[in-house]
Every structure is written in structure tokens, then in C-alpha cells.
Amino acid sequence: MPYVKQTSRAYINSGGQPYSHGDLNYAITKLCNEYIDAEGESYNVYAAVIGDLECAKLEMYRRRVARYEDLKIVENGDCYTLLR
């Protein structure tokens, strides 16, 4: 959740790197809120932000997570072969 301590917020707001899940959530939320504030509240703006977050999530999975999971299949064996 983005409700991190004020010291963490100040660190991130000054350009520091997030170092916990909450910090990362805060940084993403802050960026989205800044975009919404700049563009103005509307359904289209909210839909665009939600869509962009979804696209970023899917691209992160496609480019990083899937590759990592493929490596773990090679290292540890495929659990889906057990289902046949």
C-alpha cells in the first residue's frame, strides 16, 4: 500500500530509490496522481492511467518474469509435466 512513513515519502520525493514494496507502490501512486492532476480528472484520464498500469504490468511479465520463470523450469524441472 502507498501509505508509507513520511521519512520514506521525503526520500522518494527527493529522487531516492524505493527500497520496499510499500515504497514502490507509493512511487507509482505518486506518479499516477501527478499525471491525473496535470491532465485533470475525467473518466478518460482514469481509464488511461489504469490502462497504462495494466500495459506496464503485462510488459514487465513478458520481458522479465517469464524469462525468470523459464530459467527456474530449467533449474528445478517443470511442474506441468506432472499433470499429464
QUICOR-V532522 format. One record per backbone hydrogen bond with DSSP energy under -1.0 kcal/mol. NH is the residue of the N-H (numbers start at 1). CO is the residue of the C=O. E is the energy in kcal/mol with one decimal. If there is no record, write none. Layout:
{{NH/CO/E} {NH/CO/E}}
//
This chain:
{{4/2/-1.9} {9/5/-2.2} {10/6/-2.6} {11/7/-2.0} {12/8/-2.5} {13/9/-3.2} {14/10/-1.5} {15/12/-2.0} {16/11/-2.6} {24/20/-2.4} {25/21/-2.4} {26/22/-2.6} {27/23/-2.6} {28/24/-2.4} {29/25/-2.8} {30/26/-3.0} {31/27/-2.1} {32/28/-2.4} {33/29/-2.8} {34/30/-2.4} {35/31/-2.0} {36/32/-2.6} {37/33/-2.8} {38/34/-2.0} {39/35/-2.4} {40/36/-2.6} {46/42/-2.5} {47/43/-3.0} {48/44/-2.3} {49/45/-2.5} {50/46/-2.6} {51/47/-2.6} {52/48/-2.7} {53/49/-2.5} {54/50/-2.3} {55/51/-2.6} {56/52/-2.6} {57/53/-2.4} {58/54/-2.7} {59/55/-2.5} {60/56/-2.4} {61/57/-2.3} {62/58/-2.8} {63/59/-2.9} {64/60/-2.3} {65/60/-1.6} {66/61/-3.0} {68/64/-2.0} {69/65/-3.0} {70/66/-2.5} {71/67/-1.9} {72/68/-2.0} {73/69/-1.9} {74/70/-1.7} {75/71/-2.4} {76/72/-2.9} {77/73/-2.3} {83/80/-1.1}}
//
